[in-house]
């Protein structure tokens, strides 16, 4: 993969992460939260599987729909990495796990 294409994908992931944050986090004081984020990630992975089945086997889905679901998975995974990083920084600063 060339760097230009990866950069384009990164922008799309960031855009999806911001969309999801605007939609969910402002109204939910429990997010970001690793457990909640993981359950959302798992649900999005299931939607990727469905999109693959719909596109490949059923002929009812599109590659664009699959791409949207994959971006949602990437965004949730990025959110979880960010939460782990925040916790690590907090641990370093406070000395508490």
Backbone bond lengths (Angstrom), bond angles and torsions (degrees), N, CA, C in turn:
res aa  C-N    CA-C-N  psi(-1)  N-CA   C-N-CA  omega(-1)  CA-C   N-CA-C  phi
1 X - - - 1.447 - - 1.533 107.73 -
2 X 1.317 115.25 135.04 1.460 117.01 178.82 1.525 110.51 -84.10
3 X 1.317 115.37 160.14 1.463 120.71 -174.84 1.521 112.40 -64.20
4 X 1.328 117.62 -35.07 1.464 120.58 179.75 1.522 109.87 -61.13
5 X 1.309 117.52 -47.55 1.464 120.80 -179.40 1.526 110.40 -63.66
6 X 1.334 117.54 -42.28 1.458 120.41 179.04 1.522 110.64 -63.30
7 X 1.309 116.45 -38.60 1.463 120.74 177.52 1.526 110.71 -62.74
8 X 1.321 116.86 -42.31 1.472 120.91 177.36 1.524 110.77 -60.86
9 X 1.316 116.88 -42.93 1.460 121.38 179.27 1.525 109.97 -64.48
10 X 1.323 116.91 -41.63 1.464 120.70 179.28 1.519 111.19 -59.88
11 X 1.313 116.99 -40.17 1.464 120.91 177.43 1.521 109.69 -63.57
12 X 1.319 117.27 -42.79 1.466 120.91 178.93 1.528 111.46 -63.45
13 X 1.339 117.12 -39.70 1.463 120.87 177.85 1.530 109.42 -64.81
14 X 1.328 117.35 -44.81 1.462 120.62 178.88 1.522 110.69 -60.18
15 X 1.323 116.95 -43.51 1.470 121.41 179.26 1.521 110.43 -60.51
16 X 1.327 117.20 -42.97 1.467 121.27 178.67 1.522 110.81 -66.86
17 X 1.309 117.31 -40.07 1.466 120.84 178.47 1.529 110.12 -62.14
18 X 1.310 117.17 -42.76 1.462 120.63 178.78 1.527 110.70 -65.50
19 X 1.332 117.53 -40.49 1.466 121.50 178.33 1.527 110.26 -61.67
20 X 1.320 116.19 -46.02 1.464 120.68 -179.56 1.530 110.67 -65.68
21 X 1.320 116.70 -40.21 1.467 120.44 178.66 1.526 110.12 -61.44
22 X 1.332 115.58 -48.13 1.464 119.78 -179.66 1.527 111.35 -60.72
23 X 1.312 116.19 -36.18 1.468 121.10 -176.78 1.528 112.07 -76.84
24 X 1.334 117.79 -38.88 1.463 120.34 -168.42 1.526 115.68 -111.99
25 X 1.301 118.13 -41.52 1.460 120.28 -167.80 1.519 112.30 -73.93
26 X 1.309 117.87 -40.14 1.467 119.50 -177.68 1.521 111.79 -57.96
27 X 1.334 117.40 -35.87 1.461 121.93 -176.76 1.521 113.40 -90.85
28 X 1.322 118.29 -5.42 1.459 120.96 -174.16 1.531 110.00 -128.67
29 X 1.313 117.48 101.88 1.466 120.13 -178.14 1.527 113.45 -66.78
30 X 1.327 118.33 -11.15 1.465 121.38 179.38 1.525 112.69 -84.27
31 X 1.313 118.58 -3.10 1.463 121.60 179.24 1.507 108.66 -112.77
32 X 1.298 120.16 146.73 1.454 123.33 -2.30 1.524 111.52 -73.72
33 X 1.271 115.11 143.85 1.449 124.45 -176.87 1.519 104.90 -150.89
34 X 1.318 118.03 127.95 1.467 120.00 -173.83 1.523 113.18 -58.61
35 X 1.315 117.39 -39.58 1.466 118.77 -179.42 1.520 111.14 -66.13
36 X 1.330 116.51 -48.30 1.461 120.08 179.79 1.523 109.92 -63.53
37 X 1.329 116.70 -44.21 1.466 120.16 179.38 1.523 111.09 -61.28
38 X 1.336 117.16 -40.37 1.464 119.58 179.66 1.521 111.38 -64.35
39 X 1.314 117.53 -41.64 1.459 118.67 -179.99 1.523 110.78 -64.42
40 X 1.325 116.67 -37.07 1.465 119.57 176.27 1.525 110.05 -67.54
41 X 1.326 117.35 -41.81 1.464 120.89 177.58 1.525 110.88 -59.52
42 X 1.324 116.86 -45.67 1.471 120.47 179.76 1.525 111.02 -61.44
43 X 1.321 116.25 -40.39 1.466 120.08 178.26 1.525 110.21 -64.19
44 X 1.318 117.12 -40.39 1.473 120.53 179.02 1.524 111.25 -66.75
45 X 1.328 117.86 -37.74 1.469 120.90 176.54 1.528 109.67 -61.63
46 X 1.326 116.74 -39.93 1.459 120.06 175.66 1.518 111.97 -61.36
47 X 1.331 116.53 -36.90 1.460 119.90 177.81 1.528 111.18 -69.29
48 X 1.328 117.91 -31.51 1.467 120.83 173.93 1.527 109.23 -63.30
49 X 1.324 116.40 -45.83 1.470 119.84 179.01 1.522 110.72 -59.28
50 X 1.309 117.08 -44.45 1.466 120.92 178.94 1.527 110.85 -62.85
51 X 1.337 116.78 -42.06 1.464 120.15 179.81 1.524 111.51 -63.92
52 X 1.328 116.85 -36.92 1.469 120.48 177.48 1.526 109.68 -65.44
53 X 1.319 116.36 -47.03 1.468 120.38 179.07 1.525 110.30 -60.65
54 X 1.330 116.28 -45.68 1.463 119.79 -179.06 1.523 111.51 -62.11
55 X 1.324 117.37 -42.52 1.461 120.36 -178.11 1.525 111.95 -74.49
56 X 1.309 116.52 -46.86 1.464 120.65 -171.15 1.525 113.44 -82.41
57 X 1.307 117.26 -42.92 1.462 120.35 -173.04 1.524 113.77 -102.29
58 X 1.326 117.22 -41.13 1.459 119.74 -173.78 1.519 113.48 -90.92
59 X 1.319 116.65 -20.81 1.462 119.87 -177.87 1.519 113.31 70.19
60 X 1.339 116.68 17.74 1.464 120.21 -178.41 1.521 112.65 -105.30
61 X 1.321 117.44 -6.42 1.459 120.99 -178.17 1.519 110.63 -116.09
62 X 1.323 114.49 171.34 1.465 120.11 179.71 1.522 110.25 -124.15
63 X 1.312 115.29 161.00 1.458 119.65 175.41 1.525 110.65 -64.94
64 X 1.320 117.98 -31.84 1.467 120.54 177.41 1.533 110.36 -63.82
65 X 1.324 117.21 -40.84 1.475 119.96 176.77 1.524 110.56 -63.26
66 X 1.328 116.24 -40.23 1.469 120.54 177.03 1.525 110.31 -62.66
67 X 1.321 116.66 -43.05 1.464 120.84 179.49 1.529 111.12 -60.30
68 X 1.317 117.20 -42.24 1.468 121.22 178.57 1.525 110.16 -59.50
69 X 1.321 116.79 -45.26 1.470 120.23 -179.89 1.528 111.14 -65.22
70 X 1.328 116.99 -39.62 1.460 120.25 178.36 1.531 111.42 -64.58
71 X 1.322 116.85 -37.79 1.462 119.76 176.47 1.523 110.89 -64.71
72 X 1.326 117.30 -35.72 1.465 120.46 177.65 1.526 110.84 -66.18
73 X 1.326 116.90 -39.19 1.465 120.64 176.12 1.528 109.91 -63.54
74 X 1.315 116.73 -46.61 1.465 120.53 -179.29 1.528 110.90 -61.98
75 X 1.314 116.88 -40.37 1.467 120.67 179.89 1.522 111.04 -64.49
76 X 1.318 117.44 -43.80 1.466 119.86 179.52 1.522 111.07 -67.10
77 X 1.327 117.14 -38.42 1.462 119.82 176.95 1.532 109.94 -63.35
78 X 1.332 116.96 -41.18 1.469 120.90 177.93 1.521 110.77 -63.57
79 X 1.321 117.17 -40.05 1.469 120.99 177.75 1.524 110.30 -61.47
80 X 1.327 116.58 -40.96 1.465 119.47 179.74 1.526 111.01 -66.39
81 X 1.329 117.56 -40.85 1.464 120.53 176.82 1.528 109.80 -60.95
82 X 1.334 116.28 -42.86 1.467 120.28 179.08 1.529 111.21 -62.07
83 X 1.322 117.13 -40.08 1.469 120.45 178.78 1.524 110.82 -65.58
84 X 1.319 117.63 -41.39 1.469 120.76 176.88 1.531 109.66 -62.20
85 X 1.334 116.06 -43.25 1.468 119.29 177.94 1.525 111.33 -61.38
86 X 1.345 117.36 -42.29 1.473 120.37 178.05 1.524 110.46 -60.65
87 X 1.324 116.07 -42.88 1.471 119.56 179.48 1.521 111.56 -65.68
88 X 1.324 116.67 -39.64 1.468 119.98 178.22 1.523 110.35 -62.74
89 X 1.330 117.71 -43.20 1.454 121.05 177.98 1.518 111.22 -62.60
90 X 1.331 116.25 -41.12 1.457 120.78 178.58 1.525 110.12 -63.17
91 X 1.333 116.43 -41.56 1.459 121.23 178.51 1.517 111.02 -62.96
92 X 1.319 116.22 -42.29 1.467 120.69 179.49 1.526 110.10 -63.56
93 X 1.326 116.90 -43.59 1.474 121.56 -177.08 1.528 112.35 -71.09
94 X 1.350 116.85 -39.53 1.467 119.61 -173.78 1.523 113.11 -99.79
95 X 1.311 116.51 -19.25 1.457 119.97 -175.18 1.514 113.39 77.29
96 X 1.357 116.61 6.14 1.464 121.83 179.48 1.513 109.71 -108.80
97 X 1.335 115.16 143.45 1.460 120.02 176.97 1.484 111.42 -84.85
